[in-house]
Amino acid sequence: MQEPSDSTVATLDEELAGDLVTPDDEAYDEARRVWNGSINRRPAMVAPCTGVADVRAAVASAREHGLPVAVRGGGHGVAGGGTVDDGLVVDLSPMDWVRLDPENRRVRAGAGATWGDVDRETQPFGLAVPGGVVSDTGIAGLTLGGGMGHVRRKYGLSCDNLVSADVVTADGDLVTSSADEHADLFWALRGGGGGVGVVTSFEYECHPVGPEVATTFVWHRGDRAREAFAFFRDYAAEASRAVSVLPFYAWVPDEEPFPEASWGDPAVVFFGCYADDPDEGEDALAPLGEFADPIVDFSGRMSYLDLQKMLDVDYPHGRYYYWKSLYLDDLDDDAIDAIVETSEKCPVPLSTVDLWHLGGAIADVDERNTAYTNRDASYLCNFEANWDDPRETDAAIEWVRDSVETMRDRSAAAGLYVNFAGFGEDDERTAYGESAERLRAVTTEYDPENLFGGARTVAPEE
Ligand SMILES: Cc1cc2nc3c(=O)[nH]c(=O)nc-3n(C[C@H](O)[C@H](O)[C@H](O)COP(=O)(O)OP(=O)(O)OC[C@H]3O[C@@H](n4cnc5c(N)ncnc54)[C@H](O)[C@@H]3O)c2cc1C
């Protein structure tokens, strides 16, 4: 790899609609920053792209000069795939447009849009695309890795609702991929992580959701954690697919409106919503509040838009994060013991241990139809270490890694979720299971030189 010369920089700068950012620019530190404060890379150039022409120019420049490429959608990739040392960042954040076709329940959005951008356009029409549970996450990375949100069990993953995607390939072609065109690429984009080209826009199917939904957000005492998870297991076994609830182990924040006597205490929280009639939903979710006398119960009806933004404040830019997951076939007593024991060892109490209840529409899709794997799993267990003091970094990362290993030893567990994959250190087989070899074939076809090689990519054949 060579450093980009002044003329390389000048040429690309001229070709872009906006301004190329290099280390000499005042804007550089802001431009190189991604959401996860643990990631501190120094790209040679950051190319803000306003459209396909900019993306093609950036890709051509990287190809010509042998620069490593990072593609950045919303910049919320936990593993930091949206930036790269000494290379070129294709920054799609200016492409945050959204165009809704309410009659046909379709929405198309630029690859720099966030879920907040999409919800804002769809919700006035009572529609939603299944996205994530934090509104400033990018639609791009989240969809390309799968995409789990508040309506997942009723309407599936984000990638299951993808109708087509426009992609700039490594050699600069612009192709539309869908079930009918470039179907192999379309297969790979749905759960394969995205390292096969630059997606410039996503077209999704929308569903009727909201504007008001019944929600559960109830905090139970952590000394009853085992009972709470076992209770949830039984509840979930009977729950309709309109119910998507995520129980998690956490520590009560030191702030109002949490009762002061509970600040810092461990808790098990039931969080989620009912993706259908709110009256029905209140009845369906009520048992989660009644299981025990809670520390505090914020459950009730709220607008779907507010629900989608509710956790934003807990995930500020620049905090340190390390998240890693594994799928569980079953939440048996042994798995519950392991979750509680590992949670109790957590050294950084801004963290959570999340149990995403899966199934429903996610499991309806044939495993061979998309690159996303482990569709039969009942749960995804995600260890989220979140901390502010860099001196806690080693302990936080070690806790997550040890916890994942403990879970793997103690329960029927498999794989990991590409969107919660540590720093991307696991092998392809763990990340992509049966899909790894087919992903290799698609990468070999669309990116034989591995221009987009990165943590989420299956390398092409040599
Ligand atoms: C606060 C927070 C909340 C989250 N909540 C959820 C959740 O509810 N459900 C869930 O499933 N996941 C969730 N995630 C995980 C999330 O799905 C991933 O972090 C995802 O990668 C974020 O996408 P992004 O576009 O913002 O990130 P980026 O860092 O921009 O991209 C992530 C990866 O995708 C690739 N990529 C991005 N855009 C493109 C493109 N246009 N073409 C090709 N490749 C591209 C990048 O190269 C990178 O490897 C959450 C993450 C955060 C930080």
PDBQT file of the ligand as one rigid body, heavy atoms in Angstrom, charges set to zero:
ROOT
HETATM    1  C1  LIG A 501     -26.477   2.125  19.668  1.00  0.00    +0.000 C 
HETATM    2  C2  LIG A 501     -26.635   0.910  18.809  1.00  0.00    +0.000 A 
HETATM    3  C3  LIG A 501     -27.811   0.221  18.797  1.00  0.00    +0.000 A 
HETATM    4  C4  LIG A 501     -27.975  -0.908  17.998  1.00  0.00    +0.000 A 
HETATM    5  N1  LIG A 501     -29.167  -1.551  17.993  1.00  0.00    +0.000 NA
HETATM    6  C5  LIG A 501     -29.337  -2.598  17.172  1.00  0.00    +0.000 A 
HETATM    7  C6  LIG A 501     -30.599  -3.212  17.062  1.00  0.00    +0.000 A 
HETATM    8  O1  LIG A 501     -31.560  -2.806  17.687  1.00  0.00    +0.000 OA
HETATM    9  N2  LIG A 501     -30.728  -4.259  16.228  1.00  0.00    +0.000 N 
HETATM   10  C7  LIG A 501     -29.684  -4.722  15.491  1.00  0.00    +0.000 A 
HETATM   11  O2  LIG A 501     -29.879  -5.677  14.744  1.00  0.00    +0.000 OA
HETATM   12  N3  LIG A 501     -28.477  -4.155  15.574  1.00  0.00    +0.000 NA
HETATM   13  C8  LIG A 501     -28.285  -3.104  16.387  1.00  0.00    +0.000 A 
HETATM   14  N4  LIG A 501     -27.075  -2.510  16.467  1.00  0.00    +0.000 N 
HETATM   15  C9  LIG A 501     -25.960  -3.057  15.711  1.00  0.00    +0.000 C 
HETATM   16  C10 LIG A 501     -25.967  -2.448  14.340  1.00  0.00    +0.000 C 
HETATM   17  O3  LIG A 501     -26.794  -3.225  13.523  1.00  0.00    +0.000 OA
HETATM   18  C11 LIG A 501     -24.573  -2.448  13.752  1.00  0.00    +0.000 C 
HETATM   19  O4  LIG A 501     -23.720  -1.738  14.601  1.00  0.00    +0.000 OA
HETATM   20  C12 LIG A 501     -24.543  -1.858  12.352  1.00  0.00    +0.000 C 
HETATM   21  O5  LIG A 501     -23.332  -2.228  11.768  1.00  0.00    +0.000 OA
HETATM   22  C13 LIG A 501     -24.665  -0.358  12.316  1.00  0.00    +0.000 C 
HETATM   23  O6  LIG A 501     -24.761   0.084  10.998  1.00  0.00    +0.000 OA
HETATM   24  P1  LIG A 501     -24.185   1.516  10.566  1.00  0.00    +0.000 P 
HETATM   25  O7  LIG A 501     -24.504   1.706   9.131  1.00  0.00    +0.000 OA
HETATM   26  O8  LIG A 501     -24.629   2.539  11.521  1.00  0.00    +0.000 OA
HETATM   27  O9  LIG A 501     -22.632   1.295  10.801  1.00  0.00    +0.000 OA
HETATM   28  P2  LIG A 501     -21.315   1.502   9.933  1.00  0.00    +0.000 P 
HETATM   29  O10 LIG A 501     -20.215   1.522  10.927  1.00  0.00    +0.000 OA
HETATM   30  O11 LIG A 501     -21.435   2.644   9.026  1.00  0.00    +0.000 OA
HETATM   31  O12 LIG A 501     -21.246   0.175   9.099  1.00  0.00    +0.000 OA
HETATM   32  C14 LIG A 501     -21.156  -1.088   9.712  1.00  0.00    +0.000 C 
HETATM   33  C15 LIG A 501     -20.597  -2.112   8.731  1.00  0.00    +0.000 C 
HETATM   34  O13 LIG A 501     -21.429  -2.189   7.573  1.00  0.00    +0.000 OA
HETATM   35  C16 LIG A 501     -20.691  -1.884   6.401  1.00  0.00    +0.000 C 
HETATM   36  N5  LIG A 501     -21.487  -0.958   5.587  1.00  0.00    +0.000 N 
HETATM   37  C17 LIG A 501     -22.106   0.156   6.033  1.00  0.00    +0.000 A 
HETATM   38  N6  LIG A 501     -22.765   0.761   5.034  1.00  0.00    +0.000 NA
HETATM   39  C18 LIG A 501     -22.541   0.026   3.950  1.00  0.00    +0.000 A 
HETATM   40  C19 LIG A 501     -22.966   0.148   2.598  1.00  0.00    +0.000 A 
HETATM   41  N7  LIG A 501     -23.739   1.141   2.229  1.00  0.00    +0.000 N 
HETATM   42  N8  LIG A 501     -22.549  -0.780   1.716  1.00  0.00    +0.000 NA
HETATM   43  C20 LIG A 501     -21.757  -1.800   2.107  1.00  0.00    +0.000 A 
HETATM   44  N9  LIG A 501     -21.325  -1.980   3.376  1.00  0.00    +0.000 NA
HETATM   45  C21 LIG A 501     -21.712  -1.060   4.287  1.00  0.00    +0.000 A 
HETATM   46  C22 LIG A 501     -19.458  -1.157   6.906  1.00  0.00    +0.000 C 
HETATM   47  O14 LIG A 501     -18.379  -1.296   6.042  1.00  0.00    +0.000 OA
HETATM   48  C23 LIG A 501     -19.211  -1.765   8.237  1.00  0.00    +0.000 C 
HETATM   49  O15 LIG A 501     -18.456  -2.942   8.127  1.00  0.00    +0.000 OA
HETATM   50  C24 LIG A 501     -26.902  -1.371  17.221  1.00  0.00    +0.000 A 
HETATM   51  C25 LIG A 501     -25.694  -0.677  17.235  1.00  0.00    +0.000 A 
HETATM   52  C26 LIG A 501     -25.561   0.456  18.006  1.00  0.00    +0.000 A 
HETATM   53  C27 LIG A 501     -24.283   1.173  17.996  1.00  0.00    +0.000 C 
ENDROOT
TORSDOF 0
